[in-house]
Amino acid sequence: MPQLIHKAIKVITDQNIVKGQKQHGYPMRKWKMSLMGVNANGEEETLPYVDYVEYVLHVTFDQPIRKVTTYPFTLQEKGWGEFDMKIRLYFKDKSIPPAVLDHDLNFQSTHYEIPHNLTFNKADVKASFMKLLNPPAENISDKDSQYSNESSHDGAANKRRREALLKENAKRAREDRSSDDDSQDSSADVSEDELNGKVNIHVLAKKFQKLDAEDLMELVKLVKANQTADMYVKEDGEAGEFHIDLQTLGDDLLNTLWHFCTARLEA
C-alpha cells in the first residue's frame, strides 16, 4: 500500500451586493476567493508548495480562465449569478499533475470556507518538494547552544520576523475579505444591531441551520408569500435547493423570519 501525504487547505469565498446595480433583475455582486493552508492545529498557513492557481470561471466571463501566482491566490470579480467552477492548483514540482477542486460559488452567505484535502504519493515526491510540504521545525541544536547571547538573539529575531510575515499574510487575506464592503456587518456587531432594532443576518442564518425539515418548508413558504422584485430568492426544484440572500430582504420580513425561527427553536 502506498504511503500518502495529506495536506489540508480551504477555499475562502466572500461576496456582497453592489448597491444600485442590477442585471437580469438580480443584484450585482462583488465576490472574492482565496486559498489557504491549514496545519494540524487548525491554524492558517501558507502554501509554499503551490506554484500558481487557475480559476476556471463560467464561460460568460471575459477570459474565463484566470491565473493567480501570489499567495493567498486571491481572485476578485463581479457578477449576478451563481455557478459551479473548477480551481486548479499547480505545484512547484512540475512532475506532479495539478490538483482540481470543484467549487460552488453561491450567494447563500456573505462568507464561507470549504475545506479540501490534497493527497500526494510519497514515492512520487522528490526530496526538494518534500521540504516544501513539510518544512523542518525550528530546533536548537547542541551547536547552536554554543553561540553567544548576541547570535542567539539574532536567531530569535529572524524567527520572529518569519512568524510575523506568516501572520501578516494571513491577516492581509482576512482583511481583503471585507475591505470592499463598508456595509457588511461582522458577527461581533450583534449588540449594535440589537440597539438599532435590526436583525443580525449572520445570527439569523445560523438559526436557519438549526430548523428541522418541516420548519424549513414553512419558512420557504413564508419567504415566497412576502417576496418582492428586489429580493434575491432562487428555487432549484430539481436539486431541492432554495437560495435566499438575506441582505436583499426588507426589515419587516427579516423580523418575521427572526420571530418564526425563535418560536420554532424554543418550542
URNOR-V625555 format. One line per field, one symbol per residue. ss: DSSP state (H for helix, E for strand, - for the rest). Layout:
ss->???
This chain:
ss->---EEEEEEEEEEEEEEEEEEEE--EEEEEEEEEEEEE-----EE----EEEEEEE--------EEEE------EEEEE---EEEEEEEEE-------EEEEEEE-----EEEEEEEEEEEHHH--HHHHHHH----------HHH--HHHHHHHHHHHHHHHHHHHHHHHHHHHHHH--------HHHHHHHHH-----HHHHHHHHHH--HHHHHHHHHHHHH-------EEEE----EEEE-HHH--HHHHHHHHHHHHHHHH-
